[in-house]
């Protein structure tokens, strides 16, 4: 791996344990000003001390993230769709690699929609992005998106999506946790991080998902709504950080969360 690529990967993944706590705040690119992300700056600032990297869009990065922060950025560079549109899979590349370099990002992120009407389009988008990013030593994170079809979140489908992303050259893959998740991780030769997905029913569910994913071989989390839509977002991110980097059990993480709230 080229020095620049290796350096950026080691900024995203803590070299001490090879894991990462990534905070996803890119949802507005297709969901707009959803609850608790109406003012991104207000949402981000108290969570920064507990994360390894941040995943925003270009607009939020430029307008809502303090440039004084020494924080690795994983920049969302795909879009062109919306929640009210006909098909969420109809995405394109929306940010040039030159602009990503200007923004000093550590990685770029793009969604792929395997099995969708626009499968070929999103996979060739990924391949093009990887080809260009190699010229700058920038890692590419492939998001195995499922659109509105949440029933696709099973091991067979996610293993297929993750493997295709890795085969095309993605350096990191973001996917959902599922039953038999170890099969997904085992068949993907690059680091896998898990998405938080829709808001969970309880903090316990989130902690169990993170803990079990790590036990199956995931290299970290890239969560959003289950962190910043929590009534105690700082307590949530602190507890997730403890699971990822300090080896906390679900029980210890829940105790930390409850103590932090007080």
DABEL-V776239 format. One record per residue. PHI is phi in whole degrees, 0 to 359 (NA if undefined). PSI is psi in degrees with one decimal (NA if undefined). OMEGA is omega in radians with two decimals (none if undefined). Layout:
phi->[PHI	PHI]
psi->[PSI	PSI]
omega->[OMEGA	OMEGA]
This chain:
phi->[NA	303	302	297	297	297	298	293	297	283	281	284	258	304	300	292	228	72	243	218	246	256	255	270	229	266	300	296	295	229	256	72	279	289	305	77	235	295	239	304	301	296	287	287	307	287	265	306	298	252	243	265	202	234	243	251	271	299	295	292	299	290	254	230	243	296	293	284	288	268	233	300	249	252	271	292	237	243	173	99	229	206	295	265	285	290	213	295	282	277	249	224	278	247	229	284	294	299	290	300	295	302	276	59	281	266	196	237	232	212	267	239	234	290	88	267	299	254	306	301	300	287	287	288	301	297	298	297	297	298	302	288	294	301	295	248	69	254	293	244	259	262	261	276	285	236	63	268	265	294	292	285	280	236	298	295	291	291	296	299	296	296	294	298	301	292	297	283	115	299	273	219	234	251	213	269	281	206	298	60	296	299	291	294	292	298	267	247	279	238	303	249	241	259	278	282	75	300	305	283	287	205	297	302	299	293	296	295	298	297	299	292	297	296	296	273	114	298	259	150	230	226	258	227	301	286	260	278	267	287	292	231	295	292	296	295	292	296	289	296	300	292	293	290	254	246	72	296	283	299	297	293	295	293	294	297	301	295	291	296	299	291]
psi->[132.5	151.3	-44.2	-44.0	-45.7	-41.8	-42.8	-40.5	-37.9	-13.2	-36.8	-44.6	121.9	119.7	-22.5	-35.3	-3.6	19.2	165.7	147.0	103.2	136.9	117.4	120.7	29.0	4.6	-28.1	-18.2	-21.7	-14.1	-11.2	-154.7	71.1	166.5	131.3	2.4	20.8	-37.1	89.6	-39.9	-44.3	-34.6	-41.3	-46.6	-46.3	-12.6	-18.7	-41.4	-14.8	3.7	159.0	-28.5	162.7	138.2	89.5	178.2	169.4	-44.0	-42.6	-39.1	-47.3	-32.2	-17.8	-0.8	126.5	119.3	-9.8	-15.3	133.9	73.7	121.7	134.1	129.4	102.6	126.2	122.0	10.6	156.3	-155.5	12.8	174.4	163.6	-22.6	-2.5	173.9	-39.5	116.5	-20.7	-7.1	71.7	157.7	176.5	126.6	-6.7	132.2	154.1	-30.2	-40.9	-36.5	-40.2	-43.0	-33.7	-1.4	43.6	157.6	-19.9	165.1	152.0	142.6	144.8	144.1	146.9	82.5	131.7	-0.3	174.7	-32.6	29.2	-53.3	-43.5	-46.9	-31.9	-38.3	-30.1	-44.6	-45.6	-43.0	-42.9	-43.2	-43.6	-45.1	-40.2	-29.8	-33.1	-23.0	1.2	32.9	124.3	152.3	128.3	121.7	126.8	118.8	78.7	154.0	5.3	-134.0	-0.4	74.2	-17.2	-11.3	-5.3	67.1	165.0	-38.7	-46.7	-44.8	-35.6	-40.4	-49.3	-45.6	-42.3	-41.0	-44.1	-44.3	-38.3	-34.0	-12.9	6.4	139.6	-21.9	145.1	133.0	128.6	180.0	152.0	146.1	173.1	146.3	36.3	-25.8	-28.1	-34.7	-47.9	-42.8	-32.4	3.9	116.6	5.6	162.3	136.6	131.0	150.4	144.2	152.9	-30.6	-165.9	160.4	126.3	167.1	-27.3	163.9	-37.3	-41.5	-40.0	-44.7	-40.5	-41.0	-47.3	-48.2	-46.3	-37.7	-43.1	-39.3	-26.7	-3.7	0.5	150.8	14.0	-167.5	152.8	78.8	154.9	-82.7	-34.8	-7.5	-65.2	-7.8	-0.2	146.5	-18.4	71.3	-36.9	-39.8	-37.9	-50.2	-33.4	-40.7	-39.8	-41.5	-38.9	-35.9	-46.0	-46.8	-18.3	1.8	24.3	141.9	169.7	-41.6	-44.6	-37.7	-39.6	-38.1	-40.5	-43.3	-48.8	-37.8	-38.1	-39.1	-38.8	NA]
omega->[3.11	-3.07	-3.12	3.11	-3.14	3.14	-3.14	3.11	3.14	2.98	-3.13	-3.13	-3.13	-3.09	-3.11	-3.11	3.13	-3.10	-3.13	2.92	-3.13	3.12	-3.14	3.07	-3.08	-3.01	-3.08	-3.09	3.05	-3.14	-3.11	-3.06	-3.10	-3.03	3.12	3.05	3.11	3.10	-3.04	-3.12	-3.13	3.14	-3.01	-2.90	-3.11	-3.07	-3.05	-3.10	-3.03	-3.06	3.09	-3.12	-3.07	-3.14	3.13	2.92	3.14	-3.10	3.11	3.13	-3.08	-2.99	-2.98	-3.14	-3.11	-3.13	3.08	-3.12	3.04	-2.98	3.09	-3.11	2.99	-2.93	3.02	-3.10	3.07	-3.13	-3.10	3.14	3.05	-3.11	3.13	3.11	-3.08	-3.01	-3.13	-3.09	-3.08	-3.09	3.03	3.06	-3.01	-3.12	3.11	3.08	3.09	3.12	3.08	3.09	3.11	-3.13	3.06	-3.09	3.10	3.10	3.04	-3.05	-3.11	-3.13	2.97	-3.09	-3.13	3.13	-3.13	3.10	-3.08	3.14	-3.09	-3.14	-3.08	3.11	3.09	3.01	-3.14	-3.12	3.12	-3.13	3.12	3.13	-3.12	-3.09	3.09	-3.12	-3.09	-3.11	-3.10	3.09	3.09	3.04	3.09	3.13	-3.14	-3.06	3.12	-3.13	-3.12	-3.06	-3.06	3.13	3.11	-3.05	3.04	-2.99	-3.09	-3.13	-3.09	3.08	3.09	-3.09	-3.12	-3.12	3.12	3.12	3.14	3.12	3.13	3.04	3.10	-3.14	3.14	3.07	3.06	-3.11	-3.14	2.98	-3.13	3.00	-3.11	-3.07	3.13	3.10	3.11	-3.09	-3.08	-3.08	3.13	-3.03	3.09	-3.11	3.12	3.00	-3.07	3.03	3.07	-3.11	3.11	-3.13	-3.13	-3.11	-3.09	3.06	-3.14	3.13	-3.13	-3.14	3.12	3.12	-3.14	-3.10	-3.10	3.12	3.11	3.12	3.12	3.07	3.08	-3.11	3.08	-3.10	2.99	-3.02	3.12	-3.02	-3.13	3.02	-2.97	2.98	3.05	3.08	3.09	-3.00	3.13	3.08	3.13	-3.08	3.09	-3.14	3.08	3.10	-3.13	3.09	-3.05	-2.98	-3.08	3.07	3.14	2.97	3.10	-3.13	3.13	3.13	3.12	3.09	3.09	3.13	-3.11	3.11	3.14	-3.14	-3.13	none]
